[in-house]
Amino acid sequence: MRPVEEHAAAVAALIRATGTETVALARARGRVLAADLASPVSLPPFDNSAMDGYAVRAADLASTPVTLPVPEDVPAGRVDGPPLAPGTAHRIMTGAALPDGADAVVQVEWTDGGLPGDAVRVDRHVEAGQSVRRAGDDVVAGQVVLTAGTVLGPAQIGLAAAVGAPELTVHRRPRVLVLSTGSELVAPGQPLRHGQIHESNGPMLAAAVEDAGGEARLLRFVPDDVDEFLTTLEAALAEPTDLVVTSGGVSAGAYEVVKDAFATRGITFTKVAMQPGMPQGAGRYADRVAVVTLPGNPVSSLVSFEVFVRPALRRAAGHPHPDRARVWARVAEDLRSPDGRRQFRRGRLDLDGTVTPVGGAGSHLLAALAHADCLFVVPAEVTEVAAGSEVEVWLLDG
Amino acid sequence: MRPVEEHAAAVAALIRATGTETVALARARGRVLAADLASPVSLPPFDNSAMDGYAVRAADLASTPVTLPVPEDVPAGRVDGPPLAPGTAHRIMTGAALPDGADAVVQVEWTDGGLPGDAVRVDRHVEAGQSVRRAGDDVVAGQVVLTAGTVLGPAQIGLAAAVGAPELTVHRRPRVLVLSTGSELVAPGQPLRHGQIHESNGPMLAAAVEDAGGEARLLRFVPDDVDEFLTTLEAALAEPTDLVVTSGGVSAGAYEVVKDAFATRGITFTKVAMQPGMPQGAGRYADRVAVVTLPGNPVSSLVSFEVFVRPALRRAAGHPHPDRARVWARVAEDLRSPDGRRQFRRGRLDLDGTVTPVGGAGSHLLAALAHADCLFVVPAEVTEVAAGSEVEVWLLDG
């Protein structure tokens, strides 16, 4: 059987780096910056007042109280920059440019609040530089403020706006076509006959693709006939597609449309040394588009997606941390695991560093998966894990 | 000055619980379930095969090898359920319903692979129940599979689909109108004159609202004249709005449009005992819509959003964990903090449990905030923190 790392590397090699695109700030949240962003301006762009008060020369306040004429009013945004003559004070608001000739701001609370056109009595001395934010304190013009690979959250978007960038160059989201096959499948909301189940892998994997930062397109109930399957696939590939992810149709059975359609068209089917998720496939369909085939059991499907597809998609989209956060924790109960297969169990992680298995090893136990907040790993060569042993835990979101 | 908790409680009380809405599974990712979801079916809905192989009666395999006729082929999805007569085997595929009369499945690898209409030689005995997944193993009909308050990720969406739910009842996302004021502000992409800066709070706070699970609508460059401000606001409130968030216009200056417009219309302006973020306001505008006014410095604005607005929005939207994850860590350097004000510093948290301050305490240091991955807290009564002391750390995403 193929080691997990080997198949992971094959999938990663298959999914090519996406290109870049330019998006408005309002659309940039959660995206990954594709190029360093240098600031054309300093931040602050000019010396400005940190307080509401009066712009002064500190030397004029050598002895206080002192009364100074207030020739000008400088609200934030005043652009004509009236200079300050010695022996005077301009009223100034927080964020307004410090007038030429001024070297400090005295806050309004330390004055009698005299109005522009009149005079102000200043009661306290200030040092040169007091309540002044210097140009370039935060950012110097030319400085790279965000490096390629940064994930854009509110603060990063705010910083980009502050340096004047109305849009950003980001990695394009991988476009993923999700196909589900299986003649036993019925859409949720439709009644079941005996032998039928509701189709769940499609919406589940589409959500997993979006969670990983991709754009998912979902094609459900693709026909189980090879020719119809290929016709449906070709029609869907008319839209640009970076990856096709299928689920089901890959095991040892007599009706395995995914395997039958793809085995002679560039996709290699292998058994991977893991549980769940042994039957895997990957390759380039007709030399054109990356394909990853996941097993059909929901738990196998989502665990395989976590192990192989998610990190590859995030890497292709330039994400600085393609893998799930991993920690070590003590397992709460004794466990068994098959020899020679890496087992991925579902669990819940407690604050005290204990991981409790949720549900058994069965690959059909979707409710258990939905109540887990982590996966944990039993190495391939380990067949018994005693309660209290440390295991590697992959943290799932939320 | 008002304690942080008191203002946080006032903001939380102001933002009412949003109603519920029904969304298709494809739109449910990241939403919070508003009602328990009970399954009308069991999962699996019927006993089914865990393997590709042959449905048999274990009693017929008392001695092996044994050759049995194969009257029927049961692929997954076959709905007419052919019963199994004693002394025969039906070929069966993974997921297909176990025929009445069968009590086990023998996997194809343990047989000669005989075809339907012919016979199969079975080489190994199996116990009753082997390779059979029992109806109800995962979920019993009537069972609540997802409880109200669950955040919907891929596994939860998969489970909802599996139990047949085509759509889910979720909490409506809070609709937040973000306003920015200030005559010094210029749109990113436009040139700056001396005294002007690029507007950054609007896109930053809109991204923060979306990050918190809200729907943001951004109104930038709202006029600094009170009448024009109110006219613009009233026009925007024609669309349903759960909360108005403003930034700027609330300090002690002479031109504070937000304060001037709102102080007589239901909003209370207070000084909160924190740094940054002292000038805060909250109330119900004209008895109609919740308003929170944040200070205008970008760092003050985003930190105040984190402390007051984000948890209130998430609570209103039914989120089970409204607050940021919090941990304790040792601070890497000596720090000072003003007496009587809770200080929120920006930091980076290392894997070894050390938090390193990023940038100083200045509320204009946006670049530093954009390079932080956490906030950490210096309590109000603490004025000096020695390197190595433990501080509470709030983990920011990404």
Boltz contact constraints between the chains, C-beta under 6 A:
constraints:
  - contact:
      token1: [A, 25]
      token2: [B, 203]
      max_distance: 6.0
  - contact:
      token1: [A, 29]
      token2: [B, 207]
      max_distance: 6.0
  - contact:
      token1: [A, 29]
      token2: [B, 210]
      max_distance: 6.0
  - contact:
      token1: [A, 45]
      token2: [B, 192]
      max_distance: 6.0
  - contact:
      token1: [A, 46]
      token2: [B, 194]
      max_distance: 6.0
  - contact:
      token1: [A, 52]
      token2: [B, 251]
      max_distance: 6.0
  - contact:
      token1: [A, 52]
      token2: [B, 252]
      max_distance: 6.0
  - contact:
      token1: [A, 52]
      token2: [B, 253]
      max_distance: 6.0
  - contact:
      token1: [A, 75]
      token2: [B, 255]
      max_distance: 6.0
  - contact:
      token1: [A, 76]
      token2: [B, 184]
      max_distance: 6.0
  - contact:
      token1: [A, 77]
      token2: [B, 183]
      max_distance: 6.0
  - contact:
      token1: [A, 77]
      token2: [B, 184]
      max_distance: 6.0
  - contact:
      token1: [A, 78]
      token2: [B, 195]
      max_distance: 6.0
  - contact:
      token1: [A, 79]
      token2: [B, 193]
      max_distance: 6.0
  - contact:
      token1: [A, 79]
      token2: [B, 194]
      max_distance: 6.0
  - contact:
      token1: [A, 79]
      token2: [B, 195]
      max_distance: 6.0
  - contact:
      token1: [A, 81]
      token2: [B, 194]
      max_distance: 6.0
  - contact:
      token1: [A, 93]
      token2: [B, 253]
      max_distance: 6.0
  - contact:
      token1: [A, 94]
      token2: [B, 251]
      max_distance: 6.0
  - contact:
      token1: [A, 95]
      token2: [B, 184]
      max_distance: 6.0
  - contact:
      token1: [A, 97]
      token2: [B, 194]
      max_distance: 6.0
  - contact:
      token1: [A, 97]
      token2: [B, 195]
      max_distance: 6.0
  - contact:
      token1: [A, 133]
      token2: [B, 364]
      max_distance: 6.0
  - contact:
      token1: [A, 138]
      token2: [B, 365]
      max_distance: 6.0
  - contact:
      token1: [A, 138]
      token2: [B, 367]
      max_distance: 6.0
  - contact:
      token1: [A, 139]
      token2: [B, 367]
      max_distance: 6.0
  - contact:
      token1: [A, 145]
      token2: [B, 367]
      max_distance: 6.0
  - contact:
      token1: [A, 151]
      token2: [B, 398]
      max_distance: 6.0
  - contact:
      token1: [A, 153]
      token2: [B, 398]
      max_distance: 6.0
  - contact:
      token1: [A, 154]
      token2: [B, 204]
      max_distance: 6.0
  - contact:
      token1: [A, 154]
      token2: [B, 207]
      max_distance: 6.0
  - contact:
      token1: [A, 154]
      token2: [B, 208]
      max_distance: 6.0
  - contact:
      token1: [A, 154]
      token2: [B, 211]
      max_distance: 6.0
  - contact:
      token1: [A, 155]
      token2: [B, 369]
      max_distance: 6.0
  - contact:
      token1: [A, 155]
      token2: [B, 370]
      max_distance: 6.0
  - contact:
      token1: [A, 156]
      token2: [B, 370]
      max_distance: 6.0
  - contact:
      token1: [A, 157]
      token2: [B, 203]
      max_distance: 6.0
  - contact:
      token1: [A, 157]
      token2: [B, 204]
      max_distance: 6.0
  - contact:
      token1: [A, 157]
      token2: [B, 207]
      max_distance: 6.0
  - contact:
      token1: [A, 158]
      token2: [B, 200]
      max_distance: 6.0
  - contact:
      token1: [A, 158]
      token2: [B, 204]
      max_distance: 6.0
  - contact:
      token1: [A, 158]
      token2: [B, 298]
      max_distance: 6.0
  - contact:
      token1: [A, 158]
      token2: [B, 366]
      max_distance: 6.0
  - contact:
      token1: [A, 159]
      token2: [B, 366]
      max_distance: 6.0
  - contact:
      token1: [A, 159]
      token2: [B, 367]
      max_distance: 6.0
  - contact:
      token1: [A, 159]
      token2: [B, 370]
      max_distance: 6.0
  - contact:
      token1: [A, 161]
      token2: [B, 188]
      max_distance: 6.0
  - contact:
      token1: [A, 161]
      token2: [B, 198]
      max_distance: 6.0
  - contact:
      token1: [A, 161]
      token2: [B, 200]
      max_distance: 6.0
  - contact:
      token1: [A, 161]
      token2: [B, 203]
      max_distance: 6.0
  - contact:
      token1: [A, 162]
      token2: [B, 198]
      max_distance: 6.0
  - contact:
      token1: [A, 162]
      token2: [B, 200]
      max_distance: 6.0
  - contact:
      token1: [A, 162]
      token2: [B, 366]
      max_distance: 6.0
  - contact:
      token1: [A, 164]
      token2: [B, 188]
      max_distance: 6.0
  - contact:
      token1: [A, 164]
      token2: [B, 198]
      max_distance: 6.0
  - contact:
      token1: [A, 165]
      token2: [B, 188]
      max_distance: 6.0
  - contact:
      token1: [A, 166]
      token2: [B, 188]
      max_distance: 6.0
  - contact:
      token1: [A, 166]
      token2: [B, 189]
      max_distance: 6.0
  - contact:
      token1: [A, 183]
      token2: [B, 77]
      max_distance: 6.0
  - contact:
      token1: [A, 184]
      token2: [B, 76]
      max_distance: 6.0
  - contact:
      token1: [A, 184]
      token2: [B, 77]
      max_distance: 6.0
  - contact:
      token1: [A, 184]
      token2: [B, 95]
      max_distance: 6.0
  - contact:
      token1: [A, 188]
      token2: [B, 161]
      max_distance: 6.0
  - contact:
      token1: [A, 188]
      token2: [B, 164]
      max_distance: 6.0
  - contact:
      token1: [A, 188]
      token2: [B, 165]
      max_distance: 6.0
  - contact:
      token1: [A, 188]
      token2: [B, 166]
      max_distance: 6.0
  - contact:
      token1: [A, 189]
      token2: [B, 166]
      max_distance: 6.0
  - contact:
      token1: [A, 192]
      token2: [B, 45]
      max_distance: 6.0
  - contact:
      token1: [A, 193]
      token2: [B, 79]
      max_distance: 6.0
  - contact:
      token1: [A, 194]
      token2: [B, 46]
      max_distance: 6.0
  - contact:
      token1: [A, 194]
      token2: [B, 79]
      max_distance: 6.0
  - contact:
      token1: [A, 194]
      token2: [B, 81]
      max_distance: 6.0
  - contact:
      token1: [A, 194]
      token2: [B, 97]
      max_distance: 6.0
  - contact:
      token1: [A, 195]
      token2: [B, 78]
      max_distance: 6.0
  - contact:
      token1: [A, 195]
      token2: [B, 79]
      max_distance: 6.0
  - contact:
      token1: [A, 195]
      token2: [B, 97]
      max_distance: 6.0
  - contact:
      token1: [A, 198]
      token2: [B, 161]
      max_distance: 6.0
  - contact:
      token1: [A, 198]
      token2: [B, 162]
      max_distance: 6.0
  - contact:
      token1: [A, 198]
      token2: [B, 164]
      max_distance: 6.0
  - contact:
      token1: [A, 200]
      token2: [B, 158]
      max_distance: 6.0
  - contact:
      token1: [A, 200]
      token2: [B, 161]
      max_distance: 6.0
  - contact:
      token1: [A, 200]
      token2: [B, 162]
      max_distance: 6.0
  - contact:
      token1: [A, 203]
      token2: [B, 25]
      max_distance: 6.0
  - contact:
      token1: [A, 203]
      token2: [B, 157]
      max_distance: 6.0
  - contact:
      token1: [A, 203]
      token2: [B, 161]
      max_distance: 6.0
  - contact:
      token1: [A, 204]
      token2: [B, 154]
      max_distance: 6.0
  - contact:
      token1: [A, 204]
      token2: [B, 157]
      max_distance: 6.0
  - contact:
      token1: [A, 204]
      token2: [B, 158]
      max_distance: 6.0
  - contact:
      token1: [A, 207]
      token2: [B, 29]
      max_distance: 6.0
  - contact:
      token1: [A, 207]
      token2: [B, 154]
      max_distance: 6.0
  - contact:
      token1: [A, 207]
      token2: [B, 157]
      max_distance: 6.0
  - contact:
      token1: [A, 208]
      token2: [B, 154]
      max_distance: 6.0
  - contact:
      token1: [A, 210]
      token2: [B, 29]
      max_distance: 6.0
  - contact:
      token1: [A, 211]
      token2: [B, 154]
      max_distance: 6.0
  - contact:
      token1: [A, 251]
      token2: [B, 52]
      max_distance: 6.0
  - contact:
      token1: [A, 251]
      token2: [B, 94]
      max_distance: 6.0
  - contact:
      token1: [A, 252]
      token2: [B, 52]
      max_distance: 6.0
  - contact:
      token1: [A, 252]
      token2: [B, 108]
      max_distance: 6.0
  - contact:
      token1: [A, 253]
      token2: [B, 52]
      max_distance: 6.0
  - contact:
      token1: [A, 253]
      token2: [B, 93]
      max_distance: 6.0
  - contact:
      token1: [A, 255]
      token2: [B, 75]
      max_distance: 6.0
  - contact:
      token1: [A, 298]
      token2: [B, 158]
      max_distance: 6.0
  - contact:
      token1: [A, 364]
      token2: [B, 133]
      max_distance: 6.0
  - contact:
      token1: [A, 365]
      token2: [B, 138]
      max_distance: 6.0
  - contact:
      token1: [A, 366]
      token2: [B, 158]
      max_distance: 6.0
  - contact:
      token1: [A, 366]
      token2: [B, 159]
      max_distance: 6.0
  - contact:
      token1: [A, 366]
      token2: [B, 162]
      max_distance: 6.0
  - contact:
      token1: [A, 367]
      token2: [B, 138]
      max_distance: 6.0
  - contact:
      token1: [A, 367]
      token2: [B, 139]
      max_distance: 6.0
  - contact:
      token1: [A, 367]
      token2: [B, 145]
      max_distance: 6.0
  - contact:
      token1: [A, 367]
      token2: [B, 159]
      max_distance: 6.0
  - contact:
      token1: [A, 369]
      token2: [B, 155]
      max_distance: 6.0
  - contact:
      token1: [A, 370]
      token2: [B, 155]
      max_distance: 6.0
  - contact:
      token1: [A, 370]
      token2: [B, 156]
      max_distance: 6.0
  - contact:
      token1: [A, 370]
      token2: [B, 159]
      max_distance: 6.0
  - contact:
      token1: [A, 398]
      token2: [B, 151]
      max_distance: 6.0
  - contact:
      token1: [A, 398]
      token2: [B, 153]
      max_distance: 6.0
